[in-house]
Amino acid sequence: MKLATRLTILFAALTMLMALSVGLFAVNLSTRSQYATLDGTINAVVDSGIGHPNTALSNALNVVQEQSYDLTLDVVDPTKAVTQVNSGQVALRGRPTIADARASLTRVTTLDNLPGFRIRSLNVGGGDYLIVAGSTSHISAQNRRLELSVALAGIIAALVVLVLARIVMRRDLQTMDRLIGYASDVAKGTESGPIPPGLGSRDVRELQAALATMVDALHQRIAVETKSVETMQQFIGDASHELRTPLTVIKGYNELLSGANVSEPQQRRALERVQREIERMESLVTDLLLLAELREVPQNAADRVDLSTLLAGHVSDFIVENPQRLVTSDIETGLVIQGRSDFVDRLIINALNNIRRHTPPEAPVRVTLHGASQRVRMRIEDGGQGLPEYGVRPQRFRRFDSSRSRSTGGSGLGMSIMFDIAESLGGTLSTERSELGGLALVFDLRPSGASVGS
């Protein structure tokens, strides 16, 4: 075998090894950082109860709920009974014991009989121990994805080098040294400035571009994973807060009803308020389930929905229920769209309920529906106060202004549901300023290509 061939193979092998080392080292640093964050979360919960045995359990639970930590809290007593105080998203695969608690008193550790979790315990008095457990499943899943990306990037880099190494010259090797130094800095997290320029032959320039792409992809992947985790934590925290509010009200009225000196009118008002809060919780859970279902529904549903008839029926009901409003409509007949009828029905209901809840009782309403060859446009307008800004997609649980609050019956999900339903139907939803002075909801939906009578 010629020396040039040997050097080419050796150089390609070293390049692949370096790429994998850099990538795996970066993955390892990311893993350590994530484990350190998880351990810090567990230690924060345990530290809140150290030195306060009488309130250790309540302190730990308050920290978990206030910070929305995804942690499991179990209490183990001397009789080996286990009581769960808080449940994380991933359930424990084993049953903690007194021995486990004693083994994890001083530091966060991993136990053989509780795989997939980082554990630390706290003595809460009376021979009882609080077990604080955090799942590592999301860390392992992210590491596997990053390792696969690193492996693929290393293989691609090695193949490129194998083709180009035979014509590498002295200046090319110097450029390679700088690139390797930059890759090492990336692995250590100490890189500064852009990637060194690819001076020399075209092969070296291509290798420099490949390395830049790999580093950018690695940074983007880590940023995407971090953003995804933050978004999910925020959504879970918002949902927990929305559910916690009616639960607090129900708990307060339950304590009131438990008292001995409760008059009949007080009892009746308390029961009515509890019923309203239960209905609010039921509505919120239903909306959350619908949002989850919308993510799973195929975009090309086979149902044909007679939008003209469906919209006309809802408008007729709205006029009967709101006789004080001036309601005008211009609905073209025979318009059929592609989608699920229950989703289309919910879309119209949400739009009209939005008007009923957030506009004055005498505000005018206008509903129009017209079709074209490529779209069916449904426009629902009101003469209310409108929105502070238009053309912006709403965030879940975020209301547009202070007038759209819980007191009006909304959960902050209505607009998000309408946007998601419109997209699931293959269409779009946009918000505009209405000529009536308020909000105009403009739905552009996909027609089925045939009218009802055809």
N, C-alpha and C positions, 0 to 999 in steps of 0.2 A: 504494500500500500504506500502510495506516495506521501511525502511529508506534507504537501499542501492539503491532501485529503485528510490526513490525520489531524492537522491543525484546524481544518474546517470543522471536522466532527467534534474535536475537543472544544473549540470555541463555541459551537452551537450548544454542546452539552453544558458548558459553564454558564452560558447566557440563560438557558432554561433553568438551571439550578439557582442562579441569582434571582431570576424573576419569581420563581416559586418561594425562595427564601424571603425576599422582600415582601411578597404578598402575604405569606403565612405569618411573617413577623408582624405585619400590620394587622392581620386578623387576630393574632395573639394579643396585641396591645388593645384592640377593640374589645376582645373577650375579657381581659383583665379589668378594663374600665367598666364594663357592664356588671361584672361580678362585684367590683368595688362599690358601684352605685347600689346594687341590691343589698350588699352587706351593710352599707351605710343606712339604708332604709330600715333594715331589721334592727340595727343597733339603736337608731333613733327611737323606735317603738319601745325597746327594752329599757333604754336609759330613762325614758319618761316615768318608769315605775320603780327604778332603783332607789332605795332609801325611803320609799313610801309604801310599805307593805299593805296598809289598809286601803289605799286607793290605787294600787299598782295596776289592777285589772282595768278599772275604768279609765285611768290615764292612758294606758296602751290602746284601748278601744277608741278613745277620743282622737288620738294621734292618727290612727289608721283611717277613721272616717273623715277627719278634717282634711287630711292630705290625699285622700282617695288612693291609698296604697293598696296594691293587689297582694295582700298577705292573708294567710290563714292563722287564726288564733284559736288554740285548743287548750283547755285546762285539764290536767291529769292530777287525780287525787290519790291518796295512799291506797285506796281500794282498787286501783288500776282503772277506774272509770274515766272516760274521756268525754268532756263537754265542749262542743264547738261554740265559740263566741263570735267568730267572724269567718266567713268562707271566701277564699280567693277564687279566681276564675278557674284554676286547675286544682282539683281535689287531691288531698294526700293519698298516696298509693298504699300506705300502711297505717298502722295504729300506733301512735307514740306511747312510750312507756316511761315509768319513773327513771329507769336506767338511761334512757335517751335524754331526759331532762337534766339529769346530773352530769351527763357527759358534755352538755352544751351550755353550761352555766356561764363560763368565762369568755367564750368567743363564739363567733358564727362558724359552724362546721357542717360537714356532710355526713350523714349516718347511713349505714348499709341497709337498714330496714325501712328507711324513708327515702328511696332513690328519687332523683330529680328535684330535690329541694335543698335550700340552704336553711339551717336550723340554728336557733338560739333560744334558751329558756330563761325564765325568771321565777324566783321563789316568791310566791304571793302570800305566804303565811299559811299556818294550819296544815303544813305538809303538802300543800297544793303547789303545782308548778304551771306557769303559763308557757306554752310552746308557741313561738313565733316562727312561721315557716313561709318562705318565699320560693315560688316555682322558678326553675331555671330552663323550662322548656322553650321559652321564646328566645333565650340566649343561644341555646343549642341549635335551634332552627335557623337563626340568622347566621351563625357561624358556618353551618353546612352550605348555605347559599353563597357566602363570601368565599369559602374554600373552593367551591366549584368554579366561581368566576376567576379566582386567582389561577387555578389549574388550567383553565381554558386560555387565559391570557398568556401564561407561561409557554404553553404548547405553540400558540400562534407566534410568539416572539422567537422561539427556537427555530421554527420552520423558516421564518423570514431570514434569520441569521444564517441558516444552513445554505440558503440560496445565494446570499450576498457575500459570505465570508471570503470566497476565493479571490475577489477583486479588491479586498480591503487593503488600503495602503497605510503608510505610517500616520498620516494625518487622520485617517479614519480611525486608527487604533487610539489615538489621543482623544478624539471625540468620544469614542466608546468609554474610555476611562472617565471622562466627565459625566457621561450618562449614568454609568454605574455608581459614581459618587452621588449623583442626584437621587438615584433610586434608593440608595442606602439612607440618605437624608429623609426621603419620604417614609421609609419604614420606621425611622426613629421619630418622625414627626418634627424634624428640624429644618425642613426645606424652606428656602427663602428665595423669592423671585421666580421667574419662569424657568422652564426646562432649558438647559443649554442648547444653543443653536446647532443644527446638524450640518457642520462644515465638512466638506469632502465630497465623496461620491454620492450618487443618487441612493445607493443602498443604505449608507449611513443616515441620510435624511429620512428615508422611509422607516428605518428602525427608530429614529428619534421620534417620529410621528406616532409610531405604534406604542412606544413607551408613554408618550404624552396621553394618548387615548386611554391606555390602561390605567394610568394614575387618575385621570379625570373620571373615568368610569368607577373606579374604586371610591373616590371621594363622593361622587354623586350617589352611589349605592348606599353608602353609610349615611349621607344626608337624608335620602329618601326613607330609609329605615327609621332614622331618628324622628323625622317629621311624622311618619305613620304612627309611631308609638305615642308621640305627643298629642296627635289628633284623637287617637283612640282614648287616651287617658282623659282628655278634655271632654269628649262626648260622654264617657262613663260618669265622670264627675257631674256634668250638667244633668244627666238623666237621674242620678242618685239624688241630686238636690231637688229636682222637680218632684220626685216621689216622696222625699223626706218631708216636704212641706205639708201635704195632706195627712201624712201619717202623724205628724206632730199635732195637727188640729184634732184628729180622731182620738189620739191619746189624751189630749186635754179634756175633751168632752166626755170621754169614758170615765176619767177621774171625777168630773163634775157629777155624772149620773150615779157614781158609786156613793156619793154623799147622802146623808140621811135627810137633810133639810132642802130638798129639791122640789120646788113647786111644779104643778102640772104644766103650766105654760113654759117654764124653764126647760122641763123635760122634753116638751114637744119641739121647742126651738133647737135644743141640742141634737135631737134625733134627726131633724131636718138638715142641720148643718153637717152631721156625720154622713147622711145620705148623699149630700152634694159632693163632699170630699171623696167618697167612694166612687161616685160617678166620674169625677175628674180623674182619679187614678185609673179607672177602667178605660176611659177615653185615651189617656196617655199611653197605657200599655198597648191598646189597639193601634194607635198611631205608630209606635215603635215597631210593632210586628209588621205593619204595612210597609214601613220604610225598608225593613229587612227583606220582605218578600219582593219588593220592587227591584232589589239588586239581583234577584235570582230568576226573575221572569224573562223568557226569551224575547228579544226585540221584535221578532216577526210573528206575532200571535195570529192564528188562523181565523179567529172570529170576525164576523162582519157586523158592525154596530150601526144601527139607524140613528145617527146623531141628531137629525132634524126632529124626529119624534120624541127622542129622549129629552132633548133640550126644551122643546115646547111644553112637555109635561111638567118639568121642573119649574119653568117660568110661570106656568099657570098656577101651580101650588104656591109659588112665592107671592103672586099677586093676591091670592086668597088669604094667606097668612099675614100680609102686610098691606092692608087696604088703604093706609094713610100715605103710601108712597105712589109717586107717578112712575109707572113702569111701562116702557115702550120696547117693542121687539120687532125685529125684521129677520125672520128665520126662513131661509130658502129650504124648500121641501125636497125630499129624496136624496139627501146627502148621507153617504155611508162611508165610514172609516174602518181601518184595520186595527184590531185591538181586542182587549178583554172588556166586556160590557160592565163588569163590576168596577173596574178601574175608571172607565169613562163616567160612570154614575157618580163615583166618589169625587172625581175631578169637578163636576158641575156643582155638587153639593158643597164642596169646600169653598168654591168661588162665591156662591150665593150666601153661605154662612159667614164668609168674611165680610160681606156687605152688611148683613144683619147685625153683626157684633160690633163693627168698628165705624159705622156711620150713623148720623142722626136718624131718627125714625121717619122724618119727612124728606130725607135726601132722595133725589130722583135716581132711577136705574134705567140703563139701556142695554139691551142684549141683541147682538146681530150675529148672523151666521151666513156665510157665502162660500161658494166653492169655485175652484179653478181646476185646471187639468193636473196640476202637480201638488195642490194643497187644498185643505179646507180651513178657512180662518173663522174662528169663534172669538168674539170680542164681548167682554162683560165689563160695563162701566158703571161708576157711581158718582154721585155729587157730594161725596164726603170731603174730608180734609186732605186726602191724598197721602203721599209718602214724602219723607224728607229728601229722598233721592230715588231715581228710577234707573232701570237697566242693570241693577245689581242683584246677583243671586243671593238669597238669604242664607244665613247660617242657622243650623238647627239650634233651637232654644233661644235664639237671639231675636228679640222683637225690634221692629223698625223705630218705634218711639215709645215714650212713656204712656201714651194713651192706649197702646196695645199691651195690656197687662193681664195678669192672671184673673183680675176681677171681672174681665169681660168674658171669661170662660175659655180663652185660648191657652195653648201650651207652648206656643212658639214653633210649632211644627207644621202648621197649616200651609204656609207658602212653600216650605221645603217639599211637602208631600205633592203639591201641585206641580212643582218643577220636575220632580222625579217621575210622576205619572206621565207627564207630557213626553219626557225622554223615553220612557218605556213603551210609549205608543209610536215611537219613531218621529216625534215632533218636537216643538220648542214652545217655551213660554217666555214672554217678555212683558215688562211693565212700562207703562207710559202715562203721561199726564192726560186725563180725560178732558174732552170739551165741556163736560158737565161740571168740571172743577175738581174732581177727585181722582181716583185710581182707575186705570184701564188695564185689564188683563187681556193680553192678546195671545191666543193659542193658534199655532200653525200646525195642523195635524195631517197625516198621510191618508189620502183617500183610498178606498178599496178598488176603485176603477169601474164600479157598477152601481146603479141606483137601485132602490128597493123594488121597483116595479119591473126591472129587466129580468 
